[in-house]
Each structure stands twice: as C-alpha cells, then as structure tokens.
C-alpha cells in the first residue's frame, strides 16, 4: 500500500511540475508586450491562466492530502513495530529468566 501511495505522490508531483511549467509559459505570453490587440483574445488568455491556477491549487490540495495519508500510515506502522518489538523483548526476557 505504501508503494502505491508513493507512486501516486510521484505522479502528482510530476503533474504539478508540468503544470507550473505550462503556467510559467502562459504568464510569459501574458506580458504587456505580448498582449493580443483584441480584448476577446486577452480575455481568453486570462481565463486560461485562471483555469491553470485553479488546477494548480487542486493538485496542491491533492498533494497535501496524500502527504497527510502517508504520515498517518507511517505513524501506524511505527506504532505496530514498537508493539511487536516490546512483545518480542518480553518473550525473550521471559525465556532468558527461565534458563
């Protein structure tokens, strides 16, 4: 399960990086020197930028949720590992005390 979560995390990270690259390119196109003369075209460009920003926020939220899930799974694994270790040591000490 941890591997699948890590794969999802890597996928989302790659998507975010691609999204940021596209967003940066679009922002360069929106510089004052590159604005289209038509207000319709500039409005379309602004809408595209807004959509990209919304997608970026959505990916960021997914990434944060995934990180939270991984942290919770890590805490659970650590807890179980510590319990199993304590049981093992108790059993080992009991056996050594019998000898």
VENTA-V528821 format. One record per backbone hydrogen bond with DSSP energy under -1.0 kcal/mol. NH is the residue of the N-H (numbers start at 1). CO is the residue of the C=O. Records with the same first field share a line. If there is no record, write none. Layout:
NH=CO, CO
//
This chain:
5=1
6=2
7=3
8=4
9=5
10=6
11=7
12=8
13=9
14=10
15=11
16=12
17=13
18=14
19=15
20=16
21=17
22=18
23=19
24=20
25=21
26=22
27=23
28=24
29=25
30=26
31=28
34=31
42=38
43=39
44=40
45=41
46=42
47=43
48=44
49=45
50=46
51=47
52=48
53=49
54=50
55=51
56=52
57=53
58=54
59=55
60=56
61=57
62=58
63=59
64=60
65=61
66=62
67=63
68=64
69=65
70=66
71=67
72=68
73=69
74=70
75=71
76=72
77=73
78=74
79=75
80=76
81=77
82=78
83=79
84=80
85=81
86=82
87=83
88=84
89=85
90=86
91=87
92=88
93=89
94=90
95=91
96=92
97=93
98=94
99=95
//
